[in-house]
Amino acid sequence: MANFESYYQKLIQDANDPFLRTAVEKALVNYKTRKETWLKRITNIPELAKELKKRRDEAMGHLEENLKKAIQIMQENGMKVYQAKDAQEACKIALDLIGKEKVITKVKSLTTEEIGLNEYLEEHGKEIWETDVGAVLLQVAHRKAAHPTGVSISVPKEVFAEYFSKLAGKQLPPDPNVLVSFVRDFIRQKCLESKVAVSGANAITADTGSIYIVTNEGNDRLVTSLPQKHIIIAGIDKIMPDRDTANLYCQVMPLYTTGHATTQYITQIMGISSSSDIERLSVKPAAGPSEIDVILLDNGRRKMVQDPDFKEAFRCLRCGTCLYDCPVWNLVAHDFGEHVYMGGLGVPLTLFSLGLDAVATQALSCTQCGRCKEVCPMEIDTPKLIRKTRSMMLKNKITPKQINAMLNNVVEKGSPYVR
Ligand code: SF4
């Protein structure tokens, strides 16, 4: 059952936390300044976003067809493909694929957070290591991500120094250069020890079965190239009809994520690495992993795409630009919502995987100001989706006692404020 009281207590605590406020403000200024600068240089990104939105809409009507094509071509390309209906099934498949291997390295991925993969693997005796600087911090500090891509933007550098010092076994100063350099050496060592890599995917194309992984830190190259086995876990919303659409996505996404016009690394994987250098014979594997496994996750996505009221949420890129403009997120960051997908858009994204009760507190935290809708590159009407969720909550009697009291007052006494 939704616990409104404890949730709102947490929000009040966050709203009064000066460290959280300072960290979020700094991140916001940096993001907006960078975005404005790049938009002056590369002016057509909003136009490209409109085109991407159109294609995401069209692709929704062809989901099963594109999925089938993508699976077939990925298999032809030598990858093993699995389909998971929910989080439990996806975790189980991943564990079976990992087998006896103990150390696993990982590229930050919202989908793996959605299914609780790290916790599941740890419960089964595995040692799993995140490799993005912010994700390593969250892992060792047991903290929740503050943003889909800038996961640690609400954490001050002194906290990074405290936790990374513990990991290093020596005192590290709160100097970002020193801290990033420490993580660089640390994850390189872990990548050498690990025989299994796990990542998500930003896009999977139905025409060539190409898997796109987009990062800035370059850790995906290390993580997904060195180990013997690479397991990719991606939601079925990541299936795109063709490379043209995936390339369009790569042109649009970075601006709305980090404020940059492009990203540092775009990795495209089309199958097991191969060499044709000896008499033009194709020999596999070459330098990369000898096995690539792809787990395609539903976890409520099919239900969402079939729901006329909520299907527009399927277009979501998980860029998080709506959060930067959200007044609630600006106050409480990671605590706007109790699950992985925070903020307004987190409501429909979580609704279809965890159910109405799980999103009740989050849906009622929204102010309905409408800023998220104005800035969303996919033009998703999040306030409308939240209103729809709230009316479902009313029907199902999932509301805090204060709201129930007001409703009773209206019915019985003609005013919400009569006591
Ligand atoms: S709702 Fe829009 S702005 Fe928010 S994460 Fe999704 S695509 Fe980005």
Boltz pocket constraint, residues with backbone or C-beta under 6 A from the ligand:
constraints:
  - pocket:
      binder: B
      contacts: [[A, 256], [A, 315], [A, 316], [A, 317], [A, 318], [A, 319], [A, 320], [A, 321], [A, 322], [A, 323], [A, 345], [A, 372], [A, 375], [A, 376], [A, 377], [A, 378], [A, 379], [A, 380], [A, 382]]
      max_distance: 6.0
